[in-house]
Amino acid sequence: MLSLPHLLALIVATALLVHLLMPVVRRMGTSMGLVDHPSWRRAQREAVPCSGGLAIYAAVVIASWSLAFFVDLPFSAHAFFALGLAGFGTLVLGVLDDRFGLHAEKKLLGQIVVVTLPMAAGLTLQRITLPWLGTVEFGLFSGPITLFWYLGFINAMNLIDGLDGLAGGIVVAVLAAMGLTLYPADPVGMLFVGVFVGAVLGFLRSNLSHRRIFLGDAGSMLLGLWLAGLSLGLGVRTPSLPLVVVVAMAIPILDTATTIWRRRRRGLSIFRADDEHLHHRLLRLGMSPGRATATLWFTTVAFASLGTVIDGRQSGAILAVGALVAMAIELAYTLPREGRPRPAEAIAYLLGLRDQLGDGVTHRQLAEIIEMPRFSSRPAATGEKRGGVNMPAASAAPSSPQPDEAALKAAKATEGGAAKDDVVLALGDENQ
């Protein structure tokens, strides 16, 4: 019988495994050219490896198949293997994009090819259980709906991955909602969800530390794929699970939907990259990156708790209300006092119904907002190098040399155009 100590031990062990793998994937990322350089959307002073997804994949695969020696698989072996193989395919696709910058259409085509593996193995959305309506059968539409399900999850997670810790924290909240939904009917499924939670927590420790590492396109797409596939596989025994996961994913889904609508409304290609996503808009309202991340975490926890309430767990309402209160406090006490927009204006702006508030913030200023807090508290020692530049003694990062402006303009021209577009369904990268 599953006990809480067993689950916690599994989470800690997987997180530790990711921690041990992190130095290896950092070196791999640097040697393979999987690094995120300063650009018009990222004002960092140094290249940061974006190979964190490799550690998550390796840890989950090792831990899952090790666990399979002691317990049954949560669903059929061939479906479980297909999901792992699809994860590897997604990882390869993301690595190619992180290294060479794939065209959005090629990236979307690669995703379609990858998701056919779990679909062919039976991980499809045949029906969904809705409150008050009962079970809705999809019948002949199951195939297209399942394809949209996978692509939506993959690209929604890819698009929301724009601040340190944001995508990982959202995934942990969604997985927690999944675990609560599975308890106590599917203890084996909870164990495998625990493996996934531990891997993401292990990554977050490194992502938020001074020795940074990013998920990269490979990592963010992998998280979306596995969330989609795991919810379908475990949903066979717990039919309410897919709906709970959709509700918990409200923030990434909202960001994707508003991105598509915003670009279409302006007459722009939905594949064109920009820096006007939900987290960017919170920054433009005056929040710091950490506060913006925390606000979206609290909001996701509220929606995840709401999902468990829909599933019949009324105790989740308490957590939902608490998370909403925390989110409201973040908004009320961290937005600047002077020039604060009216609540209706701020909500319209966050939802994409308004394009601008006040004087606006330039691309460069926004990139500085994202990066400055990390460096403002880290004075460089004499001779320390940041991004290949020798720093004088006791100089703080705000006075450190800026990335070459000509290079930034060239990067913007490359990333904003056809050579580095982002698909929406939302083939963005983590710097959006």
C-alpha positions as CSV (number, residue, x, y, z in Angstrom):
1,M,0.0,0.0,0.0
2,L,1.3,3.5,-0.9
3,S,2.4,5.6,2.0
4,L,3.3,9.3,2.2
5,P,6.9,8.5,3.2
6,H,7.4,6.3,0.2
7,L,6.1,9.0,-2.1
8,L,8.3,11.7,-0.5
9,A,11.3,9.4,-0.7
10,L,10.7,8.8,-4.4
11,I,10.4,12.6,-5.0
12,V,13.6,13.4,-3.1
13,A,15.5,10.6,-4.8
14,T,14.5,11.8,-8.3
15,A,15.3,15.4,-7.4
16,L,18.7,14.3,-6.2
17,L,19.3,12.3,-9.4
18,V,18.6,15.5,-11.4
19,H,21.0,17.4,-9.2
20,L,23.7,14.9,-9.8
21,L,23.1,15.0,-13.6
22,M,23.1,18.8,-13.8
23,P,26.9,19.3,-14.1
24,V,27.0,16.8,-16.9
25,V,24.2,18.4,-18.9
26,R,25.7,21.9,-18.3
27,R,28.9,20.8,-19.9
28,M,26.9,19.0,-22.7
29,G,24.9,22.2,-23.3
30,T,28.0,24.3,-23.6
31,S,30.0,21.9,-25.8
32,M,27.0,21.3,-28.1
33,G,26.2,25.0,-28.4
34,L,23.0,24.8,-26.5
35,V,23.3,28.1,-24.9
36,D,21.1,31.2,-24.6
37,H,23.0,34.3,-25.6
38,P,22.1,37.9,-24.8
39,S,19.5,39.2,-27.3
40,W,16.7,41.7,-27.8
41,R,14.5,39.7,-25.4
42,R,17.2,38.6,-22.9
43,A,19.7,41.1,-21.4
44,Q,21.7,38.6,-19.5
45,R,25.4,39.3,-19.3
46,E,26.5,35.8,-20.1
47,A,25.6,32.8,-22.1
48,V,23.5,30.3,-20.1
49,P,23.1,26.6,-21.0
50,C,19.6,25.7,-22.1
51,S,20.1,21.9,-21.7
52,G,18.1,21.4,-18.5
53,G,15.5,19.3,-20.3
54,L,18.2,16.6,-20.8
55,A,18.6,16.1,-17.1
56,I,14.8,15.9,-16.6
57,Y,14.5,13.3,-19.3
58,A,17.3,11.1,-18.1
59,A,16.2,11.2,-14.5
60,V,12.5,10.4,-15.3
61,V,13.5,7.5,-17.5
62,I,16.0,6.0,-15.0
63,A,13.7,6.4,-12.1
64,S,10.5,5.2,-13.9
65,W,12.0,2.0,-15.2
66,S,13.7,1.4,-11.9
67,L,10.4,1.8,-10.2
68,A,8.8,-0.6,-12.7
69,F,10.9,-3.4,-11.1
70,F,8.9,-3.0,-7.9
71,V,5.4,-2.0,-9.0
72,D,3.3,-2.4,-12.1
73,L,3.3,0.2,-14.8
74,P,0.5,2.7,-14.5
75,F,-0.8,1.8,-18.0
76,S,0.2,-0.7,-20.8
77,A,3.9,-1.3,-21.3
78,H,3.9,-0.4,-25.0
79,A,2.1,2.8,-24.3
80,F,4.5,3.7,-21.5
81,F,7.5,2.9,-23.9
82,A,5.9,4.9,-26.7
83,L,5.6,8.0,-24.4
84,G,9.2,7.7,-23.4
85,L,10.3,7.3,-27.0
86,A,8.1,10.3,-28.0
87,G,9.9,12.2,-25.2
88,F,13.2,11.4,-26.8
89,G,12.0,12.5,-30.2
90,T,10.7,15.8,-28.6
91,L,14.1,16.2,-26.9
92,V,15.9,15.8,-30.2
93,L,13.6,18.3,-32.0
94,G,14.0,20.8,-29.2
95,V,17.8,20.4,-29.2
96,L,17.9,21.1,-32.9
97,D,15.8,24.2,-32.5
98,D,17.9,25.4,-29.5
99,R,21.1,24.9,-31.6
100,F,20.1,25.9,-35.1
101,G,16.7,27.7,-34.8
102,L,14.2,25.7,-36.8
103,H,11.5,27.4,-38.9
104,A,8.2,27.3,-37.1
105,E,6.5,25.2,-39.7
106,K,9.2,22.5,-39.5
107,K,9.0,22.5,-35.8
108,L,5.3,22.0,-35.8
109,L,5.6,19.2,-38.4
110,G,8.2,17.5,-36.1
111,Q,5.9,17.7,-33.2
112,I,3.1,16.1,-35.2
113,V,5.4,13.2,-36.1
114,V,6.5,12.8,-32.5
115,V,3.0,12.7,-31.0
116,T,1.8,10.0,-33.4
117,L,3.9,7.5,-31.3
118,P,1.8,7.7,-28.1
119,M,-1.4,8.1,-30.2
120,A,-0.7,4.9,-32.1
121,A,0.0,3.1,-28.7
122,G,-3.4,4.0,-27.5
123,L,-2.8,7.2,-25.5
124,T,-5.8,9.0,-27.0
125,L,-8.7,11.1,-25.7
126,Q,-11.7,9.0,-26.3
127,R,-14.1,10.7,-23.9
128,I,-14.1,13.3,-21.2
129,T,-16.2,13.5,-18.0
130,L,-17.8,16.9,-17.4
131,P,-19.6,18.0,-14.3
132,W,-23.4,18.0,-14.6
133,L,-23.1,16.7,-18.2
134,G,-21.6,13.3,-17.5
135,T,-19.3,11.5,-20.0
136,V,-19.0,13.0,-23.5
137,E,-17.8,10.5,-26.2
138,F,-15.7,11.9,-29.0
139,G,-16.1,8.9,-31.4
140,L,-14.6,9.7,-34.9
141,F,-13.3,13.1,-33.6
142,S,-11.1,11.4,-31.1
143,G,-8.0,11.5,-33.4
144,P,-8.1,15.2,-34.3
145,I,-9.0,16.1,-30.7
146,T,-6.1,14.0,-29.3
147,L,-3.6,15.6,-31.8
148,F,-4.8,19.1,-30.7
149,W,-4.5,18.0,-27.1
150,Y,-0.8,17.0,-27.5
151,L,0.2,20.0,-29.6
152,G,-1.7,22.4,-27.3
153,F,0.1,21.1,-24.2
154,I,3.5,21.0,-25.9
155,N,3.3,24.6,-27.2
156,A,1.5,26.1,-24.2
157,M,4.4,25.0,-22.0
158,N,6.9,26.2,-24.6
159,L,5.3,29.6,-24.7
160,I,4.9,30.2,-21.0
161,D,8.6,29.4,-20.3
162,G,9.8,33.0,-20.2
163,L,10.9,33.7,-16.6
164,D,13.2,31.7,-14.3
165,G,11.1,29.0,-12.5
166,L,7.8,29.9,-14.2
167,A,7.2,26.8,-16.4
168,G,8.7,24.4,-13.8
169,G,6.5,25.8,-11.0
170,I,3.4,25.6,-13.1
171,V,4.1,22.0,-14.0
172,V,4.6,21.1,-10.3
173,A,1.2,22.6,-9.4
174,V,-0.5,20.7,-12.3
175,L,1.2,17.4,-11.2
176,A,0.1,18.0,-7.6
177,A,-3.5,18.4,-8.8
178,M,-3.1,15.1,-10.7
179,G,-1.8,13.3,-7.7
180,L,-4.7,14.5,-5.5
181,T,-7.1,13.4,-8.2
182,L,-5.5,9.9,-8.3
183,Y,-5.6,9.5,-4.5
184,P,-6.5,6.9,-3.3
185,A,-7.8,5.1,-6.3
186,D,-4.5,4.8,-8.2
187,P,-1.5,4.6,-5.9
188,V,0.8,3.3,-8.6
189,G,-0.1,6.3,-10.8
190,M,0.7,8.6,-7.9
191,L,4.2,7.1,-7.7
192,F,5.0,7.9,-11.3
193,V,3.5,11.3,-10.9
194,G,5.9,11.7,-8.0
195,V,8.9,10.8,-10.2
196,F,7.9,13.6,-12.6
197,V,7.5,16.0,-9.7
198,G,10.9,15.2,-8.3
199,A,12.6,15.7,-11.6
200,V,11.1,19.1,-12.1
201,L,11.9,20.2,-8.5
202,G,15.5,19.1,-9.0
203,F,15.7,21.2,-12.1
204,L,14.1,24.2,-10.4
205,R,16.9,24.2,-7.8
206,S,19.5,24.7,-10.5
207,N,17.3,27.0,-12.6
208,L,16.9,29.4,-9.7
209,S,20.4,29.2,-8.4
210,H,23.4,31.4,-9.3
211,R,24.7,28.7,-11.6
212,R,21.7,29.1,-14.0
213,I,20.5,26.6,-16.5
214,F,17.4,26.9,-18.7
215,L,14.9,24.3,-19.9
216,G,15.4,25.2,-23.5
217,D,12.8,24.4,-26.1
218,A,13.7,20.8,-25.6
219,G,12.8,20.8,-21.9
220,S,9.7,22.9,-22.1
221,M,8.2,20.9,-25.0
222,L,9.1,17.7,-23.1
223,L,7.2,18.8,-20.0
224,G,4.1,19.6,-22.2
225,L,4.3,16.2,-24.0
226,W,4.6,14.2,-20.8
227,L,1.8,16.2,-19.0
228,A,-0.5,15.5,-22.0
229,G,0.4,11.8,-22.3
230,L,0.4,11.0,-18.6
231,S,-3.0,12.6,-18.1
232,L,-4.4,10.5,-20.9
233,G,-2.8,7.2,-19.7
234,L,-3.8,7.7,-16.1
235,G,-7.2,9.0,-17.1
236,V,-8.2,5.5,-18.1
237,R,-8.6,4.5,-14.4
238,T,-9.6,8.0,-13.3
239,P,-11.9,9.5,-16.0
240,S,-12.1,12.9,-14.4
241,L,-8.3,13.5,-14.6
242,P,-8.1,15.1,-18.1
243,L,-10.6,17.8,-17.1
244,V,-8.7,18.5,-13.9
245,V,-5.5,18.9,-15.8
246,V,-7.1,21.3,-18.3
247,V,-8.4,23.5,-15.5
248,A,-5.0,23.4,-13.8
249,M,-3.3,24.4,-17.1
250,A,-5.5,27.6,-17.3
251,I,-2.5,30.0,-17.3
252,P,-0.6,28.5,-20.1
253,I,-3.8,28.0,-22.1
254,L,-4.8,31.6,-21.5
255,D,-1.4,32.9,-22.6
256,T,-1.5,30.8,-25.8
257,A,-5.1,31.9,-26.6
258,T,-4.4,35.6,-26.1
259,T,-1.2,35.4,-28.1
260,I,-3.0,33.9,-31.1
261,W,-5.9,36.4,-30.8
262,R,-3.5,39.4,-30.3
263,R,-1.4,38.6,-33.4
264,R,-4.4,37.9,-35.6
265,R,-6.1,41.1,-34.5
266,R,-3.0,43.1,-35.5
267,G,-2.8,41.3,-38.8
268,L,0.5,39.6,-37.9
269,S,1.6,36.1,-38.5
270,I,0.7,33.9,-35.6
271,F,4.3,32.5,-36.0
272,R,6.0,35.8,-35.2
273,A,7.8,36.1,-31.9
274,D,7.1,38.9,-29.5
275,D,7.6,39.9,-25.9
276,E,4.0,40.6,-25.0
277,H,3.1,37.3,-23.2
278,L,1.3,37.3,-19.9
279,H,4.4,37.3,-17.8
280,H,5.9,40.2,-19.9
281,R,2.7,42.2,-19.3
282,L,3.0,41.7,-15.5
283,L,6.5,43.1,-15.8
284,R,5.3,46.1,-17.8
285,L,2.8,46.8,-15.0
286,G,5.7,47.3,-12.7
287,M,6.2,43.9,-11.1
288,S,9.6,42.4,-10.6
289,P,10.4,39.0,-12.3
290,G,10.3,37.1,-9.0
291,R,6.9,38.7,-8.1
292,A,5.5,38.0,-11.5
293,T,6.5,34.4,-11.3
294,A,5.1,34.1,-7.8
295,T,1.8,35.7,-9.0
296,L,1.4,33.2,-11.8
297,W,2.4,30.3,-9.5
298,F,-0.3,31.3,-7.0
299,T,-2.9,31.7,-9.9
300,T,-2.0,28.2,-11.1
301,V,-2.3,26.7,-7.6
302,A,-5.8,28.3,-7.4
303,F,-6.9,26.8,-10.8
304,A,-5.3,23.4,-9.9
305,S,-7.3,23.5,-6.6
306,L,-10.4,24.4,-8.5
307,G,-9.8,21.4,-10.7
308,T,-9.8,19.1,-7.7
309,V,-13.0,20.8,-6.4
310,I,-14.7,20.0,-9.8
311,D,-13.6,16.4,-9.2
312,G,-15.5,16.4,-5.9
313,R,-12.8,17.2,-3.4
314,Q,-14.3,20.2,-1.6
315,S,-11.3,20.7,0.6
316,G,-9.5,22.0,-2.5
317,A,-11.7,25.1,-2.2
318,I,-9.8,26.3,0.8
319,L,-6.5,26.0,-1.0
320,A,-8.0,27.8,-4.0
321,V,-9.2,30.7,-1.9
322,G,-5.8,30.9,-0.1
323,A,-3.9,31.0,-3.4
324,L,-6.2,33.7,-4.8
325,V,-5.7,35.8,-1.7
326,A,-1.9,35.4,-2.0
327,M,-2.1,36.4,-5.7
328,A,-4.2,39.5,-4.8
329,I,-1.7,40.5,-2.1
330,E,1.1,40.1,-4.7
331,L,-0.7,42.4,-7.1
332,A,-1.8,44.9,-4.5
333,Y,1.5,45.3,-2.7
334,T,4.1,45.0,-5.5
335,L,2.6,47.1,-8.3
336,P,3.9,50.7,-8.1
337,R,1.7,53.0,-6.1
338,E,2.1,56.0,-8.5
339,G,0.5,55.7,-11.9
340,R,-1.2,52.4,-11.1
341,P,-3.9,51.6,-13.6
342,R,-7.4,51.0,-12.6
343,P,-8.2,47.3,-12.0
344,A,-10.4,47.0,-15.1
345,E,-7.6,48.5,-17.3
346,A,-5.0,46.2,-15.8
347,I,-7.2,43.1,-16.4
348,A,-8.0,44.2,-19.9
349,Y,-4.3,44.7,-20.6
350,L,-3.3,41.3,-19.1
351,L,-6.0,39.5,-21.2
352,G,-4.7,41.2,-24.3
353,L,-7.7,43.4,-24.8
354,R,-5.5,46.5,-24.6
355,D,-2.1,46.8,-26.2
356,Q,-0.5,49.4,-24.0
357,L,-0.7,51.1,-20.6
358,G,0.9,54.4,-20.0
359,D,4.1,55.3,-21.8
360,G,5.0,51.6,-22.5
361,V,8.2,49.7,-22.0
362,T,10.7,49.1,-24.9
363,H,12.0,45.6,-25.7
364,R,15.4,46.5,-24.3
365,Q,14.0,47.9,-21.1
366,L,11.9,44.8,-20.6
367,A,14.9,42.5,-21.1
368,E,16.8,44.6,-18.5
369,I,13.9,44.2,-16.0
370,I,14.0,40.4,-16.4
371,E,17.7,40.2,-15.8
372,M,18.7,43.1,-13.5
373,P,17.6,41.6,-10.1
374,R,19.9,38.7,-10.5
375,F,23.0,40.8,-11.2
376,S,22.2,43.7,-8.9
377,S,22.9,41.6,-5.9
378,R,26.1,40.0,-7.3
379,P,29.0,42.4,-7.3
380,A,31.8,41.0,-9.4
381,A,35.1,40.3,-7.8
382,T,38.3,41.6,-9.4
383,G,39.1,39.9,-12.7
384,E,35.8,38.0,-12.7
385,K,34.4,37.4,-16.2
386,R,30.8,37.7,-17.1
387,G,30.0,37.0,-20.7
388,G,33.7,37.1,-21.6
389,V,34.1,40.6,-20.1
390,N,36.6,41.3,-17.3
391,M,34.9,43.1,-14.4
392,P,36.6,45.7,-12.3
393,A,36.8,45.2,-8.5
394,A,33.6,45.7,-6.5
395,S,31.6,46.7,-9.6
396,A,28.0,45.8,-9.6
397,A,26.2,44.3,-12.5
398,P,24.1,47.3,-13.4
399,S,27.4,49.0,-14.4
400,S,28.7,46.0,-16.2
401,P,29.2,46.3,-20.0
402,Q,26.1,45.9,-22.0
403,P,25.9,43.4,-24.8
404,D,27.0,44.9,-28.0
405,E,24.0,46.9,-29.4
406,A,24.8,46.0,-33.0
407,A,24.7,42.4,-32.1
408,L,21.4,42.9,-30.3
409,K,19.9,44.5,-33.3
410,A,21.1,41.7,-35.5
411,A,19.7,39.2,-33.1
412,K,16.3,40.9,-33.1
413,A,16.2,41.0,-36.8
414,T,17.0,37.3,-36.9
415,E,14.7,36.2,-34.1
416,G,11.8,38.4,-35.1
417,G,11.8,37.3,-38.7
418,A,11.3,34.1,-40.6
419,A,14.6,32.6,-39.4
420,K,13.5,32.5,-35.8
421,D,9.8,32.6,-35.6
422,D,7.6,31.0,-32.9
423,V,4.6,29.0,-33.8
424,V,1.4,29.6,-32.0
425,L,0.1,26.9,-31.3
426,A,2.8,28.5,-30.0
427,L,6.2,27.5,-31.1
428,G,8.0,30.0,-29.0
429,D,11.2,29.6,-27.1
430,E,11.8,30.1,-23.4
431,N,13.0,33.7,-23.9
432,Q,9.6,34.9,-24.9
